[in-house]
Every structure is written in structure tokens, then in C-alpha cells.
């Protein structure tokens, strides 16, 4: 029987994420996703708001360990290596 894990991320260090998208799960079980500001930079995709995190990032969550992050100007993830 397969194991199912539910992963929900809406905050990092207590601050709301900008507009997380494009999640990918690597073969080692780490979960990667981009958090650009597209969804808050204009009212077109939602409500315009200031970033409480203060940057756009790519996040990695390792269920065996912890979070890590990398600041990028306009992050986006299409695929991840295995």
C-alpha cells in the first residue's frame, strides 16, 4: 500500500508566503516550490499586497529535516531532477 503525505505551506518563519506555485517532489522526498510575487504584485490574480517575507524565493522542505530557501528575482519551477 502506498503512503500518502499531505503537504501544506502558507507561511515561512511565521510570515505569509507571496503566491506559492509550481510544486515538485524530488525522488528523495524533498518538496520544492517557487514563491514569486505574481499573485500579490497586482490585483489581476488576487489582491494587491506588500510581501511580508520581503523577497521571492524557492523553498525546499525535507520531511526528515527542515526548511531551506534560496532568494531569486522571479522564481519559477517547471521540473526537478530525480
N, CA and C atoms as a LAMMPS dump frame, in Angstrom:
ITEM: TIMESTEP
0
ITEM: NUMBER OF ATOMS
246
ITEM: BOX BOUNDS ff ff ff
-5.0000000000000000e+02 5.0000000000000000e+02
-5.0000000000000000e+02 5.0000000000000000e+02
-5.0000000000000000e+02 5.0000000000000000e+02
ITEM: ATOMS id mol type element x y z
1 1 1 N 0.849 -1.186 0
2 1 2 C 0 0 0
3 1 3 C 0.886 1.238 0
4 2 1 N 0.549 2.212 -0.814
5 2 2 C 1.31 3.451 -0.914
6 2 3 C 1.043 4.354 0.28
7 3 1 N 2.053 5.135 0.619
8 3 2 C 1.906 6.113 1.693
9 3 3 C 1.575 7.464 1.074
10 4 1 N 0.631 8.163 1.661
11 4 2 C 0.247 9.482 1.186
12 4 3 C 0.612 10.5 2.258
13 5 1 N 1.295 11.552 1.839
14 5 2 C 1.65 12.627 2.748
15 5 3 C 1.004 13.904 2.251
16 6 1 N 0.352 14.615 3.145
17 6 2 C -0.267 15.886 2.797
18 6 3 C 0.687 16.994 3.217
19 7 1 N 0.999 17.859 2.269
20 7 2 C 1.931 18.951 2.5
21 7 3 C 1.208 20.258 2.251
22 8 1 N 1.191 21.115 3.249
23 8 2 C 0.549 22.423 3.09
24 8 3 C 1.51 23.481 3.603
25 9 1 N 1.812 24.437 2.763
26 9 2 C 2.689 25.534 3.152
27 9 3 C 2.019 26.853 2.801
28 10 1 N 1.762 27.671 3.795
29 10 2 C 1.234 29.004 3.54
30 10 3 C 2.039 30.069 4.271
31 11 1 N 3.01 29.612 5.084
32 11 2 C 3.846 30.541 5.847
33 11 3 C 5.269 30.022 5.924
34 12 1 N 6.196 30.96 6.077
35 12 2 C 7.593 30.628 6.317
36 12 3 C 8.072 31.531 7.435
37 13 1 N 8.574 30.951 8.495
38 13 2 C 9.002 31.679 9.685
39 13 3 C 7.902 32.612 10.19
40 14 1 N 6.655 32.131 10.131
41 14 2 C 5.511 32.864 10.651
42 14 3 C 4.933 33.918 9.73
43 15 1 N 5.558 34.157 8.577
44 15 2 C 5.083 35.175 7.655
45 15 3 C 4.4 34.514 6.464
46 16 1 N 3.289 35.105 5.968
47 16 2 C 2.59 34.511 4.827
48 16 3 C 3.46 34.511 3.571
49 17 1 N 3.366 33.436 2.819
50 17 2 C 4.062 33.35 1.543
51 17 3 C 3.412 34.312 0.556
52 18 1 N 4.147 34.682 -0.495
53 18 2 C 3.638 35.611 -1.506
54 18 3 C 2.531 34.971 -2.326
55 19 1 N 2.885 34.056 -3.189
56 19 2 C 1.926 33.332 -4.039
57 19 3 C 2.584 32.035 -4.508
58 20 1 N 2.699 31.074 -3.596
59 20 2 C 3.41 29.828 -3.923
60 20 3 C 2.778 29.094 -5.096
61 21 1 N 3.669 28.505 -5.93
62 21 2 C 3.18 27.744 -7.075
63 21 3 C 4.238 26.75 -7.522
64 22 1 N 3.898 25.98 -8.546
65 22 2 C 4.812 25.054 -9.212
66 22 3 C 5.571 24.14 -8.249
67 23 1 N 4.853 23.306 -7.597
68 23 2 C 5.476 22.367 -6.666
69 23 3 C 6.047 21.169 -7.404
70 24 1 N 7.153 20.66 -6.89
71 24 2 C 7.777 19.454 -7.439
72 24 3 C 8.299 18.634 -6.275
73 25 1 N 8.177 17.318 -6.393
74 25 2 C 8.681 16.417 -5.364
75 25 3 C 9.819 15.611 -5.97
76 26 1 N 10.977 15.726 -5.375
77 26 2 C 12.164 15.019 -5.854
78 26 3 C 12.114 13.569 -5.353
79 27 1 N 12.848 12.694 -6.002
80 27 2 C 12.828 11.271 -5.644
81 27 3 C 13.302 11.011 -4.22
82 28 1 N 14.038 11.946 -3.616
83 28 2 C 14.486 11.77 -2.231
84 28 3 C 13.441 12.211 -1.215
85 29 1 N 12.263 12.649 -1.7
86 29 2 C 11.17 13.034 -0.824
87 29 3 C 11.108 14.518 -0.505
88 30 1 N 12.103 15.296 -0.946
89 30 2 C 12.056 16.726 -0.694
90 30 3 C 11.011 17.383 -1.585
91 31 1 N 10.372 18.397 -1.044
92 31 2 C 9.324 19.13 -1.755
93 31 3 C 9.86 20.522 -2.075
94 32 1 N 9.862 20.866 -3.351
95 32 2 C 10.375 22.145 -3.83
96 32 3 C 9.227 22.954 -4.408
97 33 1 N 9.211 24.264 -4.136
98 33 2 C 8.216 25.118 -4.771
99 33 3 C 8.71 26.555 -4.841
100 34 1 N 8.207 27.263 -5.835
101 34 2 C 8.541 28.667 -6.034
102 34 3 C 7.523 29.539 -5.312
103 35 1 N 7.977 30.716 -4.906
104 35 2 C 7.092 31.685 -4.26
105 35 3 C 7.349 33.072 -4.85
106 36 1 N 6.924 33.277 -6.107
107 36 2 C 7.1 34.595 -6.719
108 36 3 C 6.076 35.584 -6.154
109 37 1 N 6.171 36.81 -6.597
110 37 2 C 5.223 37.825 -6.118
111 37 3 C 4.095 38.083 -7.105
112 38 1 N 3.994 37.272 -8.163
113 38 2 C 2.995 37.499 -9.207
114 38 3 C 1.577 37.655 -8.655
115 39 1 N 1.206 36.867 -7.69
116 39 2 C -0.158 36.882 -7.168
117 39 3 C -0.474 38.06 -6.268
118 40 1 N 0.553 38.791 -5.802
119 40 2 C 0.3 39.943 -4.932
120 40 3 C 0.795 41.256 -5.527
121 41 1 N 1.501 41.198 -6.662
122 41 2 C 2.058 42.427 -7.242
123 41 3 C 1.001 43.282 -7.943
124 42 1 N -0.138 42.693 -8.267
125 42 2 C -1.253 43.422 -8.891
126 42 3 C -2.554 42.72 -8.521
127 43 1 N -3.648 43.424 -8.675
128 43 2 C -4.957 42.85 -8.345
129 43 3 C -5.435 41.872 -9.407
130 44 1 N -4.709 41.719 -10.516
131 44 2 C -5.111 40.851 -11.623
132 44 3 C -5.315 39.401 -11.181
133 45 1 N -4.423 38.866 -10.352
134 45 2 C -4.508 37.467 -9.93
135 45 3 C -5.024 37.298 -8.504
136 46 1 N -5.443 38.352 -7.882
137 46 2 C -5.902 38.288 -6.496
138 46 3 C -5.933 39.688 -5.92
139 47 1 N -5.476 39.817 -4.689
140 47 2 C -5.437 41.121 -4.042
141 47 3 C -4.012 41.645 -4.015
142 48 1 N -3.835 42.906 -4.394
143 48 2 C -2.516 43.511 -4.362
144 48 3 C -2.096 43.685 -2.908
145 49 1 N -0.838 43.343 -2.62
146 49 2 C -0.338 43.432 -1.242
147 49 3 C 1.178 43.538 -1.254
148 50 1 N 1.716 44.011 -0.156
149 50 2 C 3.161 44.024 0.032
150 50 3 C 3.601 42.644 0.508
151 51 1 N 4.773 42.237 0.097
152 51 2 C 5.319 40.959 0.547
153 51 3 C 5.752 41.081 2.004
154 52 1 N 5.211 40.235 2.859
155 52 2 C 5.62 40.238 4.264
156 52 3 C 6.959 39.529 4.441
157 53 1 N 7.302 38.651 3.5
158 53 2 C 8.583 37.966 3.55
159 53 3 C 9.685 38.891 3.035
160 54 1 N 9.336 39.753 2.079
161 54 2 C 10.279 40.731 1.584
162 54 3 C 11.147 40.261 0.428
163 55 1 N 10.879 39.073 -0.101
164 55 2 C 11.643 38.562 -1.231
165 55 3 C 10.865 37.455 -1.918
166 56 1 N 11.312 37.117 -3.116
167 56 2 C 10.771 35.983 -3.85
168 56 3 C 11.771 34.849 -3.681
169 57 1 N 11.291 33.635 -3.448
170 57 2 C 12.183 32.536 -3.093
171 57 3 C 11.785 31.223 -3.742
172 58 1 N 12.717 30.309 -3.729
173 58 2 C 12.435 28.903 -3.975
174 58 3 C 12.657 28.213 -2.645
175 59 1 N 11.683 27.431 -2.233
176 59 2 C 11.758 26.734 -0.95
177 59 3 C 11.941 25.244 -1.167
178 60 1 N 12.618 24.643 -0.227
179 60 2 C 12.765 23.191 -0.199
180 60 3 C 12.399 22.728 1.201
181 61 1 N 11.463 21.794 1.271
182 61 2 C 11.102 21.199 2.553
183 61 3 C 11.514 19.746 2.534
184 62 1 N 12.357 19.378 3.48
185 62 2 C 12.783 17.99 3.641
186 62 3 C 12.044 17.433 4.847
187 63 1 N 11.112 16.504 4.649
188 63 2 C 10.321 15.992 5.768
189 63 3 C 11.159 15.307 6.839
190 64 1 N 12.394 14.932 6.525
191 64 2 C 13.272 14.308 7.525
192 64 3 C 14.068 15.337 8.303
193 65 1 N 14.045 16.574 7.856
194 65 2 C 14.961 17.549 8.42
195 65 3 C 14.274 18.879 8.668
196 66 1 N 14.318 19.786 7.689
197 66 2 C 13.775 21.127 7.891
198 66 3 C 13.645 21.855 6.561
199 67 1 N 13.402 23.14 6.664
200 67 2 C 13.251 24.025 5.513
201 67 3 C 14.593 24.588 5.074
202 68 1 N 14.7 24.888 3.804
203 68 2 C 15.779 25.73 3.295
204 68 3 C 15.176 26.632 2.239
205 69 1 N 15.855 27.721 1.944
206 69 2 C 15.328 28.689 0.992
207 69 3 C 16.448 29.315 0.184
208 70 1 N 16.115 29.764 -1.012
209 70 2 C 17.064 30.464 -1.887
210 70 3 C 16.345 31.648 -2.502
211 71 1 N 16.866 32.865 -2.285
212 71 2 C 16.26 34.052 -2.878
213 71 3 C 16.564 34.104 -4.369
214 72 1 N 15.529 34.391 -5.156
215 72 2 C 15.665 34.565 -6.6
216 72 3 C 14.788 35.729 -7.016
217 73 1 N 15.151 36.413 -8.09
218 73 2 C 14.388 37.58 -8.535
219 73 3 C 12.947 37.216 -8.89
220 74 1 N 12.744 36.281 -9.802
221 74 2 C 11.412 35.847 -10.214
222 74 3 C 11.41 34.329 -10.332
223 75 1 N 11.319 33.641 -9.213
224 75 2 C 11.445 32.182 -9.241
225 75 3 C 10.275 31.495 -9.929
226 76 1 N 10.601 30.368 -10.535
227 76 2 C 9.588 29.518 -11.155
228 76 3 C 10.213 28.135 -11.311
229 77 1 N 9.464 27.105 -11.043
230 77 2 C 9.964 25.739 -11.152
231 77 3 C 9.091 24.993 -12.147
232 78 1 N 9.684 24.438 -13.162
233 78 2 C 8.936 23.655 -14.144
234 78 3 C 9.108 22.165 -13.884
235 79 1 N 10.303 21.761 -13.469
236 79 2 C 10.589 20.357 -13.196
237 79 3 C 11.777 20.273 -12.259
238 80 1 N 11.953 19.141 -11.693
239 80 2 C 13.072 18.922 -10.771
240 80 3 C 13.768 17.633 -11.154
241 81 1 N 15.057 17.585 -10.925
242 81 2 C 15.817 16.386 -11.255
243 81 3 C 15.48 15.237 -10.312
244 82 1 N 15.748 14.034 -10.71
245 82 2 C 15.467 12.864 -9.853
246 82 3 C 16.734 12.222 -9.366
